[in-house]
Amino acid sequence: SSAAAARSAKKSLASGIIGAVMTNPLDVLQNEMFKTEETASNALRRLCRTEGCRWFVRGLYQNVVASAVPIAITIFLTDTFADWRKRC
């Protein structure tokens, strides 16, 4: 039904966005470690010292677009096909 599809779409989008927001700081830290060849603790200390808390959200928009959208689509399609399969 359309109500179930709408609920699934909302759930899927929320899951993707929450996942992207929660993993973004780890992505930033990993990228900094790769660029500078620092250890995680040194890169973390430097980021906190030079950027304060701003580094937590650095690149968040790009991360949401790059990861949340595909995750949301995957969850939505999985739910849709599972419901379709139950009816067949």
N, CA, C and O atoms as a GROMACS GRO file, in nm:
protein
  352
    1SER      N    1   0.083  -0.119   0.000
    1SER     CA    2   0.000   0.000   0.000
    1SER      C    3   0.087   0.124   0.000
    1SER      O    4   0.206   0.118   0.032
    2SER      N    5   0.028   0.236  -0.035
    2SER     CA    6   0.105   0.360  -0.043
    2SER      C    7   0.147   0.409   0.095
    2SER      O    8   0.252   0.472   0.109
    3ALA      N    9   0.066   0.381   0.198
    3ALA     CA   10   0.103   0.421   0.335
    3ALA      C   11   0.226   0.344   0.381
    3ALA      O   12   0.315   0.400   0.444
    4ALA      N   13   0.230   0.216   0.351
    4ALA     CA   14   0.345   0.134   0.389
    4ALA      C   15   0.470   0.178   0.312
    4ALA      O   16   0.579   0.181   0.368
    5ALA      N   17   0.453   0.212   0.185
    5ALA     CA   18   0.566   0.258   0.104
    5ALA      C   19   0.619   0.391   0.157
    5ALA      O   20   0.740   0.412   0.162
    6ALA      N   21   0.529   0.480   0.196
    6ALA     CA   22   0.572   0.610   0.251
    6ALA      C   23   0.646   0.591   0.383
    6ALA      O   24   0.748   0.655   0.408
    7ARG      N   25   0.593   0.502   0.468
    7ARG     CA   26   0.659   0.474   0.596
    7ARG      C   27   0.797   0.413   0.572
    7ARG      O   28   0.894   0.448   0.640
    8SER      N   29   0.806   0.324   0.476
    8SER     CA   30   0.935   0.261   0.444
    8SER      C   31   1.033   0.364   0.391
    8SER      O   32   1.152   0.361   0.424
    9ALA      N   33   0.985   0.456   0.307
    9ALA     CA   34   1.073   0.560   0.253
    9ALA      C   35   1.126   0.650   0.363
    9ALA      O   36   1.244   0.684   0.364
   10LYS      N   37   1.039   0.689   0.457
   10LYS     CA   38   1.082   0.774   0.569
   10LYS      C   39   1.184   0.702   0.656
   10LYS      O   40   1.285   0.759   0.695
   11LYS      N   41   1.155   0.575   0.686
   11LYS     CA   42   1.246   0.496   0.769
   11LYS      C   43   1.381   0.480   0.700
   11LYS      O   44   1.486   0.490   0.764
   12SER      N   45   1.378   0.455   0.572
   12SER     CA   46   1.501   0.434   0.496
   12SER      C   47   1.586   0.561   0.491
   12SER      O   48   1.707   0.556   0.511
   13LEU      N   49   1.522   0.673   0.465
   13LEU     CA   50   1.595   0.800   0.459
   13LEU      C   51   1.652   0.837   0.596
   13LEU      O   52   1.767   0.880   0.606
   14ALA      N   53   1.572   0.820   0.701
   14ALA     CA   54   1.620   0.849   0.836
   14ALA      C   55   1.740   0.761   0.871
   14ALA      O   56   1.837   0.809   0.930
   15SER      N   57   1.733   0.634   0.837
   15SER     CA   58   1.843   0.542   0.866
   15SER      C   59   1.970   0.584   0.794
   15SER      O   60   2.079   0.584   0.852
   16GLY      N   61   1.956   0.620   0.669
   16GLY     CA   62   2.073   0.662   0.591
   16GLY      C   63   2.135   0.789   0.646
   16GLY      O   64   2.258   0.799   0.656
   17ILE      N   65   2.052   0.887   0.680
   17ILE     CA   66   2.104   1.013   0.732
   17ILE      C   67   2.170   0.993   0.868
   17ILE      O   68   2.279   1.045   0.893
   18ILE      N   69   2.106   0.919   0.956
   18ILE     CA   70   2.163   0.894   1.089
   18ILE      C   71   2.297   0.821   1.077
   18ILE      O   72   2.393   0.854   1.147
   19GLY      N   73   2.302   0.722   0.990
   19GLY     CA   74   2.428   0.650   0.969
   19GLY      C   75   2.538   0.741   0.918
   19GLY      O   76   2.652   0.732   0.963
   20ALA      N   77   2.505   0.829   0.824
   20ALA     CA   78   2.605   0.921   0.769
   20ALA      C   79   2.653   1.020   0.875
   20ALA      O   80   2.773   1.048   0.883
   21VAL      N   81   2.562   1.071   0.954
   21VAL     CA   82   2.599   1.168   1.058
   21VAL      C   83   2.687   1.101   1.164
   21VAL      O   84   2.784   1.161   1.211
   22MET      N   85   2.654   0.979   1.201
   22MET     CA   86   2.730   0.911   1.306
   22MET      C   87   2.870   0.869   1.260
   22MET      O   88   2.963   0.866   1.340
   23THR      N   89   2.885   0.836   1.133
   23THR     CA   90   3.016   0.790   1.085
   23THR      C   91   3.101   0.901   1.027
   23THR      O   92   3.219   0.879   1.000
   24ASN      N   93   3.045   1.019   1.006
   24ASN     CA   94   3.121   1.128   0.945
   24ASN      C   95   3.250   1.161   1.019
   24ASN      O   96   3.354   1.174   0.955
   25PRO      N   97   3.248   1.175   1.153
   25PRO     CA   98   3.376   1.205   1.220
   25PRO      C   99   3.483   1.098   1.195
   25PRO      O  100   3.601   1.130   1.183
   26LEU      N  101   3.442   0.973   1.187
   26LEU     CA  102   3.540   0.867   1.159
   26LEU      C  103   3.596   0.880   1.018
   26LEU      O  104   3.714   0.855   0.995
   27ASP      N  105   3.511   0.920   0.922
   27ASP     CA  106   3.558   0.940   0.786
   27ASP      C  107   3.658   1.055   0.779
   27ASP      O  108   3.760   1.046   0.711
   28VAL      N  109   3.628   1.165   0.849
   28VAL     CA  110   3.719   1.280   0.851
   28VAL      C  111   3.852   1.238   0.912
   28VAL      O  112   3.958   1.269   0.858
   29LEU      N  113   3.847   1.169   1.025
   29LEU     CA  114   3.970   1.125   1.091
   29LEU      C  115   4.050   1.032   1.001
   29LEU      O  116   4.172   1.046   0.990
   30GLN      N  117   3.985   0.939   0.937
   30GLN     CA  118   4.054   0.847   0.847
   30GLN      C  119   4.120   0.922   0.732
   30GLN      O  120   4.234   0.892   0.695
   31ASN      N  121   4.049   1.017   0.673
   31ASN     CA  122   4.106   1.095   0.563
   31ASN      C  123   4.226   1.176   0.609
   31ASN      O  124   4.326   1.186   0.538
   32GLU      N  125   4.217   1.235   0.728
   32GLU     CA  126   4.331   1.311   0.782
   32GLU      C  127   4.451   1.221   0.806
   32GLU      O  128   4.565   1.259   0.777
   33MET      N  129   4.427   1.102   0.858
   33MET     CA  130   4.536   1.008   0.881
   33MET      C  131   4.602   0.970   0.749
   33MET      O  132   4.724   0.957   0.742
   34PHE      N  133   4.522   0.951   0.645
   34PHE     CA  134   4.575   0.914   0.515
   34PHE      C  135   4.658   1.028   0.455
   34PHE      O  136   4.766   1.005   0.400
   35LYS      N  137   4.606   1.151   0.466
   35LYS     CA  138   4.675   1.266   0.407
   35LYS      C  139   4.806   1.298   0.478
   35LYS      O  140   4.905   1.335   0.414
   36THR      N  141   4.806   1.284   0.610
   36THR     CA  142   4.922   1.329   0.688
   36THR      C  143   5.011   1.217   0.737
   36THR      O  144   5.120   1.242   0.789
   37GLU      N  145   4.967   1.093   0.722
   37GLU     CA  146   5.039   0.976   0.771
   37GLU      C  147   5.061   0.983   0.923
   37GLU      O  148   5.162   0.934   0.974
   38GLU      N  149   4.966   1.044   0.994
   38GLU     CA  150   4.971   1.049   1.139
   38GLU      C  151   4.895   0.930   1.197
   38GLU      O  152   4.816   0.865   1.129
   39THR      N  153   4.923   0.903   1.324
   39THR     CA  154   4.843   0.802   1.394
   39THR      C  155   4.706   0.863   1.424
   39THR      O  156   4.687   0.984   1.412
   40ALA      N  157   4.613   0.778   1.462
   40ALA     CA  158   4.478   0.826   1.492
   40ALA      C  159   4.481   0.927   1.607
   40ALA      O  160   4.416   1.031   1.600
   41SER      N  161   4.555   0.896   1.712
   41SER     CA  162   4.558   0.986   1.828
   41SER      C  163   4.622   1.120   1.794
   41SER      O  164   4.573   1.224   1.839
   42ASN      N  165   4.729   1.120   1.716
   42ASN     CA  166   4.792   1.247   1.677
   42ASN      C  167   4.701   1.328   1.586
   42ASN      O  168   4.689   1.450   1.602
   43ALA      N  169   4.637   1.262   1.491
   43ALA     CA  170   4.546   1.333   1.401
   43ALA      C  171   4.427   1.389   1.478
   43ALA      O  172   4.383   1.501   1.452
   44LEU      N  173   4.376   1.312   1.573
   44LEU     CA  174   4.262   1.357   1.654
   44LEU      C  175   4.301   1.479   1.738
   44LEU      O  176   4.226   1.576   1.745
   45ARG      N  177   4.417   1.474   1.801
   45ARG     CA  178   4.463   1.588   1.881
   45ARG      C  179   4.480   1.712   1.794
   45ARG      O  180   4.440   1.822   1.833
   46ARG      N  181   4.539   1.696   1.676
   46ARG     CA  182   4.560   1.809   1.587
   46ARG      C  183   4.428   1.868   1.539
   46ARG      O  184   4.412   1.990   1.536
   47LEU      N  185   4.335   1.781   1.502
   47LEU     CA  186   4.204   1.830   1.457
   47LEU      C  187   4.134   1.908   1.568
   47LEU      O  188   4.078   2.015   1.542
   48CYS      N  189   4.136   1.857   1.689
   48CYS     CA  190   4.071   1.926   1.801
   48CYS      C  191   4.140   2.059   1.830
   48CYS      O  192   4.074   2.158   1.862
   49ARG      N  193   4.272   2.061   1.820
   49ARG     CA  194   4.348   2.183   1.848
   49ARG      C  195   4.326   2.288   1.739
   49ARG      O  196   4.309   2.406   1.770
   50THR      N  197   4.327   2.247   1.613
   50THR     CA  198   4.321   2.344   1.504
   50THR      C  199   4.180   2.381   1.461
   50THR      O  200   4.156   2.493   1.417
   51GLU      N  201   4.085   2.287   1.473
   51GLU     CA  202   3.950   2.312   1.424
   51GLU      C  203   3.843   2.310   1.532
   51GLU      O  204   3.727   2.342   1.504
   52GLY      N  205   3.879   2.273   1.652
   52GLY     CA  206   3.778   2.262   1.758
   52GLY      C  207   3.679   2.152   1.723
   52GLY      O  208   3.718   2.045   1.675
   53CYS      N  209   3.552   2.178   1.746
   53CYS     CA  210   3.448   2.079   1.716
   53CYS      C  211   3.401   2.082   1.571
   53CYS      O  212   3.325   1.995   1.528
   54ARG      N  213   3.447   2.180   1.495
   54ARG     CA  214   3.402   2.193   1.355
   54ARG      C  215   3.437   2.072   1.270
   54ARG      O  216   3.367   2.041   1.174
   55TRP      N  217   3.545   2.004   1.304
   55TRP     CA  218   3.587   1.891   1.221
   55TRP      C  219   3.485   1.777   1.224
   55TRP      O  220   3.483   1.694   1.133
   56PHE      N  221   3.400   1.772   1.328
   56PHE     CA  222   3.296   1.668   1.336
   56PHE      C  223   3.198   1.676   1.220
   56PHE      O  224   3.146   1.574   1.176
   57VAL      N  225   3.172   1.796   1.172
   57VAL     CA  226   3.073   1.814   1.064
   57VAL      C  227   3.137   1.850   0.930
   57VAL      O  228   3.066   1.875   0.832
   58ARG      N  229   3.268   1.852   0.926
   58ARG     CA  230   3.337   1.884   0.801
   58ARG      C  231   3.304   1.777   0.696
   58ARG      O  232   3.324   1.658   0.720
   59GLY      N  233   3.254   1.819   0.584
   59GLY     CA  234   3.220   1.726   0.476
   59GLY      C  235   3.092   1.648   0.499
   59GLY      O  236   3.066   1.550   0.429
   60LEU      N  237   3.012   1.689   0.596
   60LEU     CA  238   2.891   1.613   0.629
   60LEU      C  239   2.792   1.609   0.513
   60LEU      O  240   2.735   1.504   0.484
   61TYR      N  241   2.773   1.721   0.446
   61TYR     CA  242   2.678   1.724   0.334
   61TYR      C  243   2.719   1.624   0.226
   61TYR      O  244   2.636   1.547   0.177
   62GLN      N  245   2.846   1.625   0.190
   62GLN     CA  246   2.895   1.531   0.088
   62GLN      C  247   2.880   1.387   0.135
   62GLN      O  248   2.848   1.299   0.055
   63ASN      N  249   2.904   1.363   0.262
   63ASN     CA  250   2.890   1.228   0.316
   63ASN      C  251   2.745   1.181   0.313
   63ASN      O  252   2.718   1.065   0.282
   64VAL      N  253   2.652   1.271   0.345
   64VAL     CA  254   2.510   1.236   0.341
   64VAL      C  255   2.470   1.202   0.199
   64VAL      O  256   2.402   1.101   0.175
   65VAL      N  257   2.511   1.284   0.104
   65VAL     CA  258   2.475   1.258  -0.036
   65VAL      C  259   2.539   1.129  -0.085
   65VAL      O  260   2.474   1.049  -0.153
   66ALA      N  261   2.665   1.109  -0.051
   66ALA     CA  262   2.738   0.993  -0.102
   66ALA      C  263   2.697   0.862  -0.038
   66ALA      O  264   2.703   0.758  -0.103
   67SER      N  265   2.656   0.865   0.089
   67SER     CA  266   2.626   0.738   0.155
   67SER      C  267   2.481   0.723   0.197
   67SER      O  268   2.425   0.614   0.186
   68ALA      N  269   2.418   0.828   0.245
   68ALA     CA  270   2.280   0.815   0.295
   68ALA      C  271   2.182   0.784   0.184
   68ALA      O  272   2.091   0.702   0.202
   69VAL      N  273   2.198   0.848   0.070
   69VAL     CA  274   2.104   0.825  -0.040
   69VAL      C  275   2.110   0.680  -0.088
   69VAL      O  276   2.005   0.616  -0.099
   70PRO      N  277   2.228   0.625  -0.119
   70PRO     CA  278   2.230   0.484  -0.160
   70PRO      C  279   2.180   0.388  -0.052
   70PRO      O  280   2.114   0.289  -0.084
   71ILE      N  281   2.210   0.416   0.074
   71ILE     CA  282   2.161   0.331   0.183
   71ILE      C  283   2.009   0.337   0.189
   71ILE      O  284   1.943   0.234   0.203
   72ALA      N  285   1.955   0.458   0.180
   72ALA     CA  286   1.809   0.474   0.184
   72ALA      C  287   1.742   0.400   0.069
   72ALA      O  288   1.640   0.334   0.088
   73ILE      N  289   1.799   0.411  -0.049
   73ILE     CA  290   1.742   0.342  -0.165
   73ILE      C  291   1.747   0.191  -0.145
   73ILE      O  292   1.650   0.121  -0.175
   74THR      N  293   1.859   0.141  -0.094
   74THR     CA  294   1.873  -0.003  -0.072
   74THR      C  295   1.771  -0.054   0.030
   74THR      O  296   1.706  -0.156   0.007
   75ILE      N  297   1.757   0.016   0.142
   75ILE     CA  298   1.661  -0.026   0.244
   75ILE      C  299   1.519  -0.020   0.190
   75ILE      O  300   1.440  -0.112   0.212
   76PHE      N  301   1.487   0.088   0.120
   76PHE     CA  302   1.352   0.102   0.065
   76PHE      C  303   1.321  -0.010  -0.034
   76PHE      O  304   1.214  -0.071  -0.026
   77LEU      N  305   1.413  -0.037  -0.125
   77LEU     CA  306   1.388  -0.143  -0.223
   77LEU      C  307   1.381  -0.281  -0.157
   77LEU      O  308   1.300  -0.364  -0.199
   78THR      N  309   1.462  -0.304  -0.056
   78THR     CA  310   1.456  -0.432   0.016
   78THR      C  311   1.320  -0.450   0.081
   78THR      O  312   1.259  -0.556   0.072
   79ASP      N  313   1.272  -0.344   0.149
   79ASP     CA  314   1.139  -0.350   0.211
   79ASP      C  315   1.030  -0.371   0.107
   79ASP      O  316   0.939  -0.450   0.127
   80THR      N  317   1.040  -0.300  -0.004
   80THR     CA  318   0.939  -0.309  -0.110
   80THR      C  319   0.934  -0.450  -0.169
   80THR      O  320   0.826  -0.506  -0.186
   81PHE      N  321   1.051  -0.505  -0.199
   81PHE     CA  322   1.053  -0.640  -0.256
   81PHE      C  323   1.009  -0.746  -0.154
   81PHE      O  324   0.946  -0.844  -0.191
   82ALA      N  325   1.042  -0.726  -0.027
   82ALA     CA  326   0.999  -0.820   0.077
   82ALA      C  327   0.848  -0.820   0.089
   82ALA      O  328   0.786  -0.926   0.102
   83ASP      N  329   0.786  -0.701   0.086
   83ASP     CA  330   0.640  -0.692   0.092
   83ASP      C  331   0.577  -0.753  -0.032
   83ASP      O  332   0.476  -0.824  -0.023
   84TRP      N  333   0.636  -0.726  -0.148
   84TRP     CA  334   0.585  -0.783  -0.273
   84TRP      C  335   0.593  -0.935  -0.271
   84TRP      O  336   0.502  -1.004  -0.318
   85ARG      N  337   0.703  -0.987  -0.217
   85ARG     CA  338   0.722  -1.132  -0.213
   85ARG      C  339   0.621  -1.199  -0.120
   85ARG      O  340   0.575  -1.309  -0.147
   86LYS      N  341   0.588  -1.133  -0.010
   86LYS     CA  342   0.489  -1.186   0.084
   86LYS      C  343   0.352  -1.200   0.019
   86LYS      O  344   0.277  -1.292   0.049
   87ARG      N  345   0.320  -1.107  -0.071
   87ARG     CA  346   0.190  -1.107  -0.135
   87ARG      C  347   0.180  -1.209  -0.248
   87ARG      O  348   0.070  -1.249  -0.286
   88CYS      N  349   0.293  -1.251  -0.301
   88CYS     CA  350   0.290  -1.347  -0.414
   88CYS      C  351   0.276  -1.490  -0.367
   88CYS      O  352   0.273  -1.582  -0.449
   0.00000   0.00000   0.00000
